[in-house]
Amino acid sequence: MEQIHVSADFIFGTMATDSRRLGYVRAEIAGISHRYRMIPAVPQAGDPVRLLVTLGPSITADQVCVYYTTDGSEPNGKRGEPAPGSAVAVGQRLAGHWDTLLWGYAEEWAIDLPPQPNGTVVRYRIEAWLREGTESFWYSEVIGATEGDGSVVGQPGPGDHYLHEMGAEFHLTFFRRPRTCAYRVGDEGSPDWLGEALIYHIFIDRFHPGPGRQFANPPTPMGIYGGTLSGITSHLDYIASLGTTAIWLSPLFPSPSHHGYDATDYYDVEPRLGTMADLKHLIAAAHDRGMRVILDYTANHFSNQHPIFRRAISDPHSPEREWFTFTRYPDRYVSFFGVAELPQLDLDYPPARQFMIDAARYWLEQGIDGYRLDYTIGPSHDFWTMFRAALRSVKSDCVLLGEAVDTAEVLRSYVGRLDGCLDFLLLQAIRRFFAFDEMSASQFVVFLNRHLHYFPPGFYLPSFLDNHDMNRFLWIVRGDTRRLRLAALCQYTLPHPPILYYGTEVGLSQRLDVRHADGSGHPEESRLPMLWGEDQDCELLEFYRQLGALRRATTAIWRGERRFIHIDDRHGQLAYTCTANGETWLVALQQAPHAGMIPLPSGRWEVVLSTQSADIVGGRIVLPACGGAVLRRI
């Protein structure tokens, strides 16, 4: 096989490297750390709410309080005295502890807020101060960092402050911004259809150009290939044949780029993709086939060509100037990962917030069923609390899924604020186990057990093997479809909704790594045009169709009580059973590059689906190298 360059797994985001992760943790815990820790996490009418707060070693304070409002206004106050319209709750010190990472003492505090009626949005701000001092400290969140090589991961603005500069070992300076927090009482939970979803992720420009048309051939993958909405509509039967219940479309608003994450208008469709009529036709045709339609929505930032931003930088007295955070007007401002073409909105500023909420409501009114929310960790939890409440008033069963490349604790903080988050943590574990051989079977099992129990029921973590920002799975396994099938078999038999990235099911890979040899990033390498006709791997496609049909027909295999019955690190084996409604299913996985046998529990079993081949011999399932099977007790 031809030697190809495959980079170590790289997940785009603020936690992309070990140094960023460690630096983030140190920066966060050194200040006032809240992390949306609430008891209960989703309060109902009549529930008092306890907020938990940690004061890091750098916070010189012996008093803590919370200012809060229930009428939608901004909470405020000073040193325990609430501003008009706000109420105050005084904190109590619980305990202190030594933090070796920061080499100092931290303190744990609790603040109790009174019960509120269902539907109430409680907004709050946390302040700490020293009784005999003059300075106040406000709860703030790490929003970015500058790196020693001069590159920028976010940018500080007025009111932000540098909390902790890392040494030469990490080359990072983190900065924070004060934030208002919020929660809504009486959350209604996530729509039932999300729990049973099988999602097909489409990059519109790269899927199909439409009946009678051919893809263009731009000089680089950054160009336009010509995929359209009508191209998707004409292949809905193909998409449905995969067991799909929901289609996730890449951004479709007018935009100067091929990817669309830089919108110039939130109330129209990019002309090269089609028209509003084309979108409505797609939605109706998808609904007729029992499939929902999810749009990709970027609230955090838009294009620097957007009329609102153009007005903001052309007129210092423009009211839209306040929508952005300028560090030096008009040419320096907070932007997405320091990219000047992507100015970041201050969504805690009421007009900017309302603009993004109103635009999202508009598309629900046009018939779409929910959103995948790009870079969820950019806007505040306060914004998402208000966003969800507003959208649910338009469509009670709309779905909101966050893209949060962050810690499990941060993902869990969106409980009651979103319906779920894309599962980047499971993605990394699956790729480490099935692709990179960096995780043993027992380590993978321990991760799965802890991960699946960490999040409450009804908060969904859609799983995926690859997406538009990273190397495709087939690329990292150097074209080995056995490993792809094995990973997919595991993915489709786990509890949360699976996402299938277009083309994975027919062997679509890429020509170059998303991280080139010079270290530069090229995510467009994983966005090549869909394979059609004779270019498709028909055997792989049929496997994915069988896998989707099995998941749709047999909920017990992913929803049942799960028990890991066999783990063998030496031979790269694991097996688990799922039992529900009188049915027992078994999934057997042979991850190692050699054949093996896995013992079966007592009883009669039959093979229902295998990645390659599988035989039952003498109470054991015999699997080929990198092979797996689903069995049913009969």
C-alpha positions, 0 to 999 in steps of 0.5 A: 500500500502506498505510504501516506502521511497521517497526522496524530489525531487532531480535533479542532478547538480550544482543547486541541493540544495537551498544553492548551488543556492544561493551561485552560485548567490552571487558568480556570481554577485560579480565579472564581470557578463556578462551571454552572454547578447547580443542585439540582441541575435542572430545577423544577417549580418549588425547588430551591437551587444551590450554586457551587463556587470555588475561589482560587488562590489568586482571589483575595476574598472572604465574602461571596454573593449572587445578584439575580433577577427573574424578569429578564433584566441584567442582575447587578450590585456591589459588595452585597448591595443589589442594584435596583431590580436585583435581589441578592443571596449571600454565600456560605463557606463550605471548606478549603482545600490545598491545590497542588497544581496552583500551589495554594489554597482554594475555598468552596462556597455555596449560595442558595437561591429561592424556588421559582415558578415553572418557566422562570428564567433566573439570571445571576452574577457572582461577586466575591470581595474582601470585607476589609479590602476595596477590590471586587472579583466577578465570576468570569470565564476563560474565553481564549488565549494567545500563544507564544508563537504569536498566533491567537486563539480568540482575543481579549477585549475591554473588560477582559483581564489576563488571569494567569500567564503560563511559563515557557513550557506552555507558551500560553496567556489565558484571559477571561471575561465576566459573564452573566449566568442563567437557568430556566425553571421547569425544563421540558426535556428533549424531544423524543425523536432525537433519542431515536434519531440516525443523523446523516451529515451533508456538506451541501457543496460536496454532495450532489450538483443536481439532476443532469449536472456534474461536479465542477473541478476547482483547482483546490478543495477550497473552491466550489464544486457545485453541490445544491439543495436540489441535488440532495432532494433528488437523492433522499431515497438513497439517504433514507435507505441508510436508516436516516431519520434526520438530515444535518445540512451544512450552513446554507446562508449567503456566504463568500466561502465554500463552507458557509460558516461566515454568513452575510445574510441570515434570512436567505439561501446562498444562490449557488446552493439554490433558492428558498423554494428549493429548501422548502421542497427539500424539507417537505420531501424529507418530511414525507419520508419521515426524516427531519431537517437540521440546519447548521447555525453559527451564532458566535460570529459571521462574515466581516462582509455582513452589512451589520459589521460593515456599518459598525466599522464605517461609522463610529456612531453606528448603533451596531458598533456595540455588537462587537468588541473592538480592541482598537477601532475599527481594525482590531476586534474580537474574532473567531480564533483570531481570524479577522474575516470572522468577527465575533458578536457580543451576544450578551448585548441585547440587540445582537442577542435578539437578532440571532434569536429572531433569525433562528426563529424564522427558519423554524417557521419555514419548517426546519426541525432544529439546529446544530449550533456551531462553536457553542462555547463561544456564546454564554450559557445565559444566551443559550438559556434564552435562545432555547426558550425562545425557539421552543415557543415557536416549535415545541419539539425542535432540537438544539445540539451544541458543538462543544469541543471541551471537557465532559463537565462543560458538556454537562453544563448544557443540561437544561440549556440544550438538548445535547452536544456532539460527542467529541470525547467518544469520538477520540476514544473510538479513534484511539481504540479502533484506528490508532491502537492507543487504547486497550480494550479494558481502557475503552470499556472503562471509558465507555462505562464512566462516560455513559453514566456521567450524563443524565437521561434525556441529554443526548450525545450524538456519536460520529467517527469523523466530520468536516473539520478532521481527517476522515476515519478511512484516511487515518486507517489508511483505507482499511475498511475492516476497521471502519466497519468495526468502529461503525458496528460499535457506534451503532450499538451504543445508546446515543444517536449516531451521525454518519458523515456523507460518503463514509458509507461508500468509501470516500476518503481524502487525498492529503492529510488535514494537517500538512507536513508544514503544520498548517491546517487544511480541513477542506481535505476531508470535504471532497465530493461525494462518490456516486455510481461505480466509484462507490464501495457497494459492499461497504454501502450495503453494510451501512444499510444493514446496520441502519436497518438493524438499529431502526428495527431493534431498539433493544440492541442500543437501548437495553441494559448493557453488560460487558461480558468479555474483555481481553487486552492481549487479543484486542477483544471485547463483547457486551450484551444488551437486554430489553423487552425479553430480547438479548443481543450480543456485540462481539468485537475483534480489534486486533489484526488477527483472527480470534474466538470470543466465548458466548454465554450459555444458550442458543445464538444466531449471527444477525450481522457481521462486518466480514464473516462470523461463525459459531463453533463450540460455544464461541464466535469465531471472528476474522482480523478486525472483525465484529458481529451482532448476535441474537439469543434465540 
